[in-house]
Amino acid sequence: MIDLPLTSDRLTIRMMRSEHLAGLVAYRNDPEVARFQDWEVPFSEAMAERLIIGQADLDGPSNDAWVQLAVEVRGTAVGDVAVGIHDEGRQATVGYSIAVDEQGKGYATEALGAVIDALFAVPGMHRIVATTDPQNAPSRRVLDKLGFRFEGRSLKSVFVRGEWVDDDRFALLASEHAGLNHTNVVTPDDRA
Ligand SMILES: CC(C)(COP(=O)(O)OP(=O)(O)OC[C@H]1O[C@@H](n2cnc3c(N)ncnc32)[C@H](O)[C@@H]1OP(=O)(O)O)[C@@H](O)C(=O)NCCC(=O)NCCS
């Protein structure tokens, strides 16, 4: 569906494999990264291994599968973008995490932007969706920067570590993406 690796100004985005396991375990266990995410904490090496083995036969996002892509800076994983393709390849759902030490550098925006560009280059891709906790301001900001449109809030709809929390839905249509007057690559100059 999309040819990996993707490259942007600073990042390489490729399928998450065993060499990314230690990084994944480290940032998934960081309370700041896990706070609004529904994975189990502690997130063990065995869980990471299952995730990576579960996608060993895939070489990229594919229909009815959920894949984790590693986001690398100079060969070191700093986070991931997750992609789920559904509706016979016409819609996708995305998620993203960046290790705390690497946050605030524009990496999530750059990585997600590159993934979105690649997904919308696939013939027939119609809509991309992301959801986030309303309190997750950095995540919302990433979606705003990439042109996602707020679609609505589902109250107490996601069960995260013993608590029902609200969930905001954002989406971007292919037609909206085509009309955006920017590339999805954020350069240090753009951010100055
Ligand atoms: C959300 C997340 C991926 C963003 O990663 P990142 O690489 O820091 O993102 P970027 O640097 O591309 O952009 C972050 C933006 O949020 C802004 N921001 C950071 N903290 C903020 C806050 N408390 N309030 C408002 N905006 C905030 C930054 O200033 C930046 O915007 P700017 O470029 O206009 O200055 C990262 O915070 C993360 O991994 N969080 C934990 C996992 C998570 O919640 N993922 C999203 C699940 S839906």
The ligand as an ORCA input file, in Angstrom:
! r2SCAN-3c Opt
* xyz 0 1
  C       1.488     14.192     21.298
  C       2.968     13.981     21.024
  C       3.145     12.775     20.100
  C       3.542     15.233     20.353
  O       4.897     14.966     19.987
  P       5.925     16.149     19.641
  O       6.991     15.559     18.795
  O       6.308     16.858     20.859
  O       4.973     17.087     18.747
  P       5.395     18.382     17.907
  O       6.688     18.915     18.442
  O       5.313     18.019     16.475
  O       4.215     19.377     18.221
  C       3.753     19.567     19.551
  C       3.004     20.878     19.644
  O       2.285     20.882     20.876
  C       2.593     22.075     21.550
  N       2.445     21.858     22.987
  C       3.248     21.145     23.797
  N       2.746     21.171     25.051
  C       1.602     21.890     24.980
  C       0.631     22.265     25.953
  N       0.724     21.878     27.220
  N      -0.415     23.021     25.528
  C      -0.540     23.402     24.246
  N       0.350     23.055     23.280
  C       1.398     22.311     23.665
  C       4.001     22.393     21.141
  O       4.336     23.738     21.405
  C       3.920     22.080     19.646
  O       3.236     23.100     18.943
  P       4.028     24.271     18.132
  O       4.837     23.585     17.067
  O       2.959     25.134     17.603
  O       4.919     24.952     19.136
  C       3.778     13.749     22.346
  O       3.454     14.780     23.236
  C       3.485     12.402     22.961
  O       4.092     11.395     22.602
  N       2.570     12.367     23.925
  C       2.277     11.116     24.592
  C       1.589     10.127     23.676
  C       0.286     10.713     23.177
  O      -0.495     11.240     23.959
  N       0.056     10.579     21.856
  C      -1.135     11.074     21.221
  C      -2.219     10.117     21.401
  S      -3.689     10.630     20.569
*
